[in-house]
């Protein structure tokens, strides 16, 4: 053994504490980096998130200018479209044109609730917002139904009202008949005052829940069909 070798030999276990310190330092740095990344992503998403209105989907739609005094019958192209109302019942493979507001073509069980929905859509075509509100029940408001703002006369067409299901609702000790319908239609030159979740000349299905109360049909809920991505 060469002289002086022992003088420079490291003591056993001397390197281990240094490695532990280095490891802890790396962990702290990585944790700090991960925290910074999480905060950065959260802030970025908050800034980019849509505020109010119909959300990101609405912001991508181009709407026509609203005209609250327009006469939709003056649009010759619109008048050539199918403005007929249709009632459909998939359980019987039935779809019929409903020729007037009495809706005699609709089975008696569904007639009153069908007419309620059809009236709601006709009033939208007339731009009569207050009359539309009158068809909404107190339950609609209590359950947080979307506020109905001023609607311009809507150019609705390809209108199909499909019975989906029925059940009962117990309120104040009374059992009431309740019906759900799938409602589809298109809007020519959509201005977003009635539907701000779809563009012109396309269709996005809605679900209407209508309940019979003391012989009167009232709309309890209107929800848009959404797919799970």
Secondary structure, DSSP 4 states (H G I P E B T S, - for coil): --TTHHHHPPPTTHHHHHHHHHHHHHHHHHHHHHHHHHHHHHHHHHHHS--STTHHHHHTPPPPPP-TT--GGG-HHHHTS---EEEEEGGGTEEEEE-STT-TTS-HHHHHHHHHHHHHHHHHHHT-HHHHHHTB-HHHHHTTPPP----PPPEEEEEEEEEEEEEEEEETTEEEEEEEEEEEEEEET--SSS-SSS-TT----EEEEEEEETTEEEEEEEEE-----
